[in-house]
Amino acid sequence: MSKPMMTAVKSVVGQKLTLHEIEKPSPGPGQVLIRVRAAGVNRPDLVQRAGKYPPPPGAPDTLGLEIAGDIEAVGPGVTRWKGGEKVCALVPGGGYAEYALAHEGSTMPIPEPLSYVEAAGLPETVLTVWNNVFEMGKLKTGEVLLIHGGASGIGTTAIQIAKAWGATVYATAGSEEKSRLCEKLGATRGINYKTEDFEAVMRDAGGVDVILDMVGKPYFDKNLTILKDLGRLCYIAFLHGSKVEGDLLRVMMKRLTIVGSTLRIRTDDYKGMLARGVVENVWPMIRDGRFRPLVSGTFPLAEADAAHAKMDTADHAGKIILDLSK
């Protein structure tokens, strides 16, 4: 008997993304099989495609870290899901395909009133924000948060959640249009880093309690300067360099905390803990209209290459989604 097959995106370093047929997976212990309706595109996908971010052991080679769809089957030991539920999920890989496997703990119900396309932009993005800004950064109501890359998928998510949490939010962005978008989403001030010095702006504003940074090297010393006593600097990427220089005296005198993380290699139990926190704290924000994921554009699965090109230009705001209904 022939094995069931499915369509997925094929990624080869240095080549255009194309579609090919691969074996349809079956759920193992603790896993669910999801019929993918939409998949989020994230910068780590581009890094993996370039051969610089290999999937963790046991994960599919197919790109894709977040999906939305319907649970088609459940594996042994699964207790949270029965099958047929509309869900979104964080996956270690395999999202750019008609079907994908997810751990039951990293699978979450699609919150009303979101569509599959909107929900596909949630798992990687929201769990990253929750992990870094709230679990590690310990942002409190009334504190000041600065987000670098405020118009990105991560940035537009962090602005809305932090605002709903009761924080004062500032964000840097690369144009006046994107800066105004940040303000529309809840930032007190969007800072155009091409025409303004965010260090001066934030110093005049009285400093920052938490910084979410995906830029890296050029901002490190400025970040140390504007952080308040007991400030927290959280790194999720280093788009412009990972090797930094700064004054450790400021770290010591202001008792600063510098943390960094990557979500993909964390255990299923840890991701499940984050997912529970998100469902408890963030999903109500979606239901009552305080947060809604911003979708910049959608592409069919067959045009994943064009979706990557769009992300690589940084000429977008919010999430880029592969819509498998197209």
Buried (B, 14 or more C-beta within 10 A) or exposed (E): EEEEEBBBBBBEEEEEBEBEEBEBBEBBEBBBBBBBBBBBBBBBBBEBBEEEBEBEEEBBBBBBBBBBBBBBBBBEEBEBBEEEBBBBBBBBBBBBBBBBBBBBBBBBBBBEEBBBBBBBBBBBBBBBBBBBBBBBBBBEEEBBBBBBBBBBBBBBBBBBBBBBBEBBBBBBBBBEEBBBBBBEBBBBBBBBBEEBEBBEBBBEBEBBBBBBBBBBBBBBBBBBBBBBEEBBBBBBBBBEEEEBEBEEEBBEEBEBBBBBBEBBEBEBEBBBBBBEBBBEBBBEBBEEEBBBBBBBBBBBBBBBBBBBBBBEEBEBBBBBBBBBEE
